[in-house]
Amino acid sequence: MGIGQRIAGWLRPVEQKADTVNLLPKVEDGALAAALGGGAGHAGEIVTAQSSMALSAVWACANLISGTISSLPFEVRRRGGNGVDGLADMHPLHSVIYDSPNFDQTALDFWDYLNLSIELWGNGYAQVERNGSRVVALYPIHPEAVTVRRLSSGALEYRWTRDGKAHVGADRDVLHVRGPGGDPLGGMSTLQFGRQAFSSALAADRAAAGMFKNGLRPSGVLKFDKWLTAEQRDLVEAKLPEKYLGAMNAGRPFIAEGGFDYQPISISPEDAQMIETRQFSVEEICRYFAVPPVMIGHAGASTAWPTSVEQQGLIFQKFTLRRRIKRIEQAVAKQLLSAAERAAGLSVRVNMEALLRGSSAERATYYQTMTQIGAMTINQVRGLEGMPPVAGGDVPRMQMQNVPITEAETNNGAQ
């Protein structure tokens, strides 16, 4: 069977209904894995989405990024006459990207799927269903089931499979969020470019598992200067564990006689090197996903990062999340809003201010600063906190401590 036939046979069951889509199909054939963007690394391990996600660092990084972005509100905004953007929640696209992209999924489920596709394969695809010019639904497509090519007319053509049926669509029919690289045909796959690092990490995990399975070492060795009789062997095995092993016997004096000696076993240099290799693999994987190791529970080299976890969180937001969010915003605005709508002031935004919901202190400080400089009113703050407006709360206010000295007497007199 040729590689093309194997790919077609493999991809046939991948795309089903949204509630039964398997994002991580199992691939054990090296040639097939290579054709799907993975492949065997120098360490000999086959790298696929399923095998990579078995690594805790890959699972944690991919889920941290995709889960964080998908949990943020995705809104349609409209620029008003005063140049300020306001929520355009009555626009038909808003309910699709904010509430429910399709019958089976919530917005969080849909964007989590798409973001995870981008993190692993470098591309996120969704079939666009329209009623005239109005977008009414988005259905995710498995990235391994899609091929993209440019036609002689210059347009992009997308082909994918679902339920054993082939589908063909133009760029108007498919939402395509590209990963790093900027190539119109597709972004760069983390599975492909991180293949060697992932393969090494998988090999280290396999070696560690093999040691526990086949060569788990005891805590010590009992040494005798001559062969034991069957009676002596039974006596040693029966009496020593009962009297000297276990936490309750710690510190008990040990009697050695008859050429007997006990030699404890500590970790070998080879085992210590294995531990260092596995720790380094975590940091290597974090580099591919641009995630501070502390964000996935790995301390890493403390001198290489700010000591404050809060500062590392800000680094994650600024240099990891912002680029990804901007990529999604621009793809949705360009492909799902018409040129006339964009010219009329419509745009889309992933509201990163929702990240402040996890910290009451940070929200309070932000609101205090914004109200003191007159940038926000009391009722705007109350609205963000889900509280009803109060009388007089729509008037911007600002403090007057820092005034010119020549106006101090005037201000005092006015009081």
LINSUL-V531393 format. One record per helix or strand of 3 or more residues. SS is the DSSP state (H for helix, E for strand). FROM is the first residue (numbers start at 1). TO is the last residue. If there is no record, write none. Layout:
ss->SS from->FROM to->TO
ss->SS from->FROM to->TO
This chain:
ss->H from->3 to->11
ss->H from->18 to->20
ss->H from->30 to->35
ss->H from->49 to->53
ss->H from->56 to->70
ss->E from->74 to->79
ss->E from->85 to->87
ss->H from->92 to->98
ss->H from->107 to->121
ss->E from->123 to->131
ss->E from->134 to->141
ss->H from->143 to->145
ss->E from->146 to->150
ss->E from->156 to->162
ss->E from->165 to->170
ss->E from->174 to->178
ss->H from->190 to->193
ss->H from->195 to->214
ss->E from->220 to->223
ss->H from->230 to->244
ss->H from->247 to->249
ss->E from->261 to->264
ss->H from->269 to->289
ss->H from->293 to->296
ss->H from->302 to->304
ss->H from->309 to->336
ss->H from->339 to->343
ss->E from->346 to->350
ss->H from->352 to->358
ss->H from->360 to->372
ss->H from->378 to->384
ss->H from->405 to->414
